[in-house]
Amino acid sequence: MDRRDFIKRSMIASAIIGGTTAGIPKKSEAAANPVVTVIDLTKCDGCSGEEMPKCMKACKTKNQHRYPQPVSDIQPYWPQKKYEDWQDKKEITSRLTPYNWIFVQKVKVDSANENIDIYLPRRCMHCDNPACVKLCPFAANEKTAEGPVVIDQNFCLGGAKCRDVCPWDIPQRQAGVGLYLKLAPKFAGGGVMYKCDLCIDLVREGNKPACVSECPRGALSYGSKEEMLLVATKRAKEINGYIYGDKENGGTSTLYVSKVPFEEIEAALRNQEQAMLLQLGVPSSLESAENLVKSVLLAPIIGVFAGGLMAWKTMKGGK
């Protein structure tokens, strides 16, 4: 049994003792070929004229029943003196939040003597070798056989190590929800992490993710990795353009195609002080010793503590 299996089985045992058996994670069925999304930035206009980009609206409609419902009395957990609470900011659409898993980032780029508006749909990149999965202290993250990276909210304790090692800070935390409220509400965890899972339920049914299906301009293409690499390469050649996501963080399952060099888009994001950057050329975050230490150091402490506390409470009759 490896470390991840040990932690997950310990968490399952603690959940069963505490009366929480729903949502015990299941292994994915093997897929013939993982899925990839290609986002063509020459076609995305942010759904100009619409109240909200249709990819965002589709995501919200599809996933609103899964959004966090925090307890009314949220308390900071030791040793923290604050917590992350987005329940009064559910309407924010200009960034990722626990209630907004995709947004369209607009940036104005000066390129080849042209002033160009670029619209960047931003969500989880679904990395090929995700550090968030390898280094999650609670084994709550999974790189599914189908390709999407999924957080099991039933077993996430909100430690945010997935966000620490993500080059794009994708996962977002909401306090006052999750298993930690049963295991150790005052000492471990900080809620639950939320992000795009590429509509894994639809993917397993053989359907497209909601954001892909609802794009009115066909800016999002979806299919097998082999097929989508060909689509991205062909489109880049047609427009004499560029591909992003094939190498970043060791390779991802989200590929952007642009006529404007991504270096120019990144420079414009920095000039406009946009918080979410492209992080061009970022190597796999698994290669960073600093990230590795930050993510792993606390894992055994929290895992053993949470399980031990639950067992102690059970022996004492739940007191």
Secondary structure, DSSP 8 states (H G I E B T S, - for coil): --HHHHHHHHHHHHHHHTT--TT--------SS-EEEEEETTT----TTSSS-HHHHHHHHHHGGGS----SS----TT-S-----TT-TT--SS-BTTBS-EEEEEEEEETTEEEEEEEEE----BSS-HHHHT-TTS-EEE-TTS-EEE-TTT-----HHHHH-TT---EEESS-STHHHH-TTTS--SEEE-----HHHHHTT---HHHHH-TT--EEEEEHHHHHHHHHHHHHHTT-EEESSSGGG-BSEEEEESS-HHHHHHHHHHTT-SS---TT---GGG-HHHHHHHHTTHHHHHHHHHHHHHHHHHTT--
